Amino acid sequence: MTKGGASSPPAEALDLTCLSISEQRYLAGPIVQPRLNGWDFPDRLRAIVPAARILQVLRGQTDAIERDLASEEEALGYLSCASLDAPFDRDWSEIMGYLAQQVFPRWRFTEEAVHAVLGYARPIALNSTQAEDLRRLRRWLRHTIESGAKAKGIGQSKRTRTKLPTD
């Protein structure tokens, strides 16, 4: 693998026949980004979103907290776009730094410690308010992604009526 490549960490097999409508929509939905001044979702993150979504669905199948959240990769991409339009306050800057420290090593975007590159003495730890803000962002992203897929008809089941034998 090349440095900065987009190969994903090993994951267990995903059985597509057992996916909920919500999971199907999440996997096939659009990438959400702010359209403030036309900043585009970062290409390096865009390339890994499909694999990150699969991993997120797998996490959601075993961790109820993760079930209705978008991936950290998508949250980082969204914040990357938004940060180019206006500066973040300290909390959102730390949330973005935290996401970078989680995502970059996972996909081998850097070999250096992200917190050190950002000028922090130790890894960034979110306080409870920041952690809740991040969960709210990820939940909103997931809902928006699924809504976008639903609007395009993704995950719509074709309902057919079957006649039951009557005695």
N, C-alpha and C positions, 0 to 999 in steps of 0.2 A: 504494500500500500504506500502511496505517496504521501508526503507531508501535507496536511491540510485536506486530505481526501475525505470523501463522504461515505465511507463504509460504516455500517452500523455495528454496534456491539452484538454479540451472539444473542439470539432470542429464541424462545420456544416457538414451535409451529403455531400459526394462527389458523384456526378452523373457521373459514369464511361462512360456513353453513350455520354456525352458532352465533353469529353476530346479531345484536339487536338492531332495530331500525336506527336508533341514535348512533350506534357505532358505525353502521354503514354510511350514514350521512356525514359523520365526522371524518371518516377516511376519504370520502370522495368530495368533500366540500371545498370551497374556495379558500385561498389564503387571504386573511383579513389584514388590511393595513390602513393607516390613516391616510386620507387623501387631502392633506392640508395644503402643502405646496408641491405636491407631486413627487415627493421622495419615494423611492421604490424599496420594496422589501429586499434586504441584502441577498445577493446571489448565492453566497456560501451557505446561508441559512435556508434559502428557498430550495436548494438542492437536497437538503436532508429532511425537509418537512415530511415527505411521505413515509420514510422510515421512522421518524420521530413519532408520527401519529400511530403507526402500528405498535411501537413500544408503549405509547401512552394507553392504547386500548388494552394491551396485555397487563399493564400496571393496574388499570381500572377494573380488570376482572378479578384481581386479588386484593385490591385496596379500595375500599368504598370511598375514601376521601378523594382519590384520584379519578374516580369514575366520571365525574361531570366537568373535568378540567381539560383545557387544551395543554399541549406540551410546553415545556419550558422553552424549547427552541422557538416556537411560535410567539410566545410572550416576549422573548428577547428581540425577535425580528420586528414585532409591532413597536416596542419601545425604541428600537434603533431608528425607525422612521420618525416617530414622534419627537425624538430628541433632536433631530435636525431642524425641526420647525421652531422649537422654543426650548430654552434651557430648563432642565428639571430642578426641582428643589432637592434638598439633601436626601430625603427619604427615597424618592424615585431614582435618584442617582445610585444610591446604595442597592436598591432592588435590581437595577440594571447591571451593576457590577456583580452582584450575587448570581444573577442568571448567567452572566458571562463566565464566572468561575465554575458554574455547574456544567454549562454546555460546551465550552471550548475544549476542555480535556476529554470529555466524552466522545467527541468527534475528531480529536487530535488536531485541532486548529492551532494549538500552540503547545510547545514543550515547557514553557516557562510557567511559573505560578501566576495565575491571573491577578490575584490580589497584589502581588509584588509589582507587576507591570502597572497596575493602577495607582501605586504609591501607598498601599496599605501595609502595615507591619505584619498583620496576620489575616487569615481568611475572613471574608465578610460573613457575619452572622446577622440575620434579620431579627429585629425585635418583634414582638407579637403583633403590633399594629402594621408593620411592614409586611409581615407574613400574611396577614389577613387581606391587606391591599393587593398583594400578589395573587392570592387565591381568588379574590373577586375579579381581577383582570383576566386570569386564566378561565374562570367560569364564564365570564362575559364573552371571551373569545370563542370558547367551545359552543356556546349558545348561538352566536352570530354565524359561525361556520356551519352548524347544523341547519340553521334557518336558511342560509344561502343555498345549501344543498336541497332542502325541502322545496324551496321556491323553483328550483330547476327540475323537480320531479324525482330526485334521487331518493331511493328508499321507499318509494310508494309501492305498496304491495298491490298486485292485481287481484282484486277480490273476485273469486268465482264462486258461484253458488253451486253446491252439490246437493243433489236430491238424496235425502235419506230414505231408505226403504221403509215403507209403512206396512204395518201388519193389519 
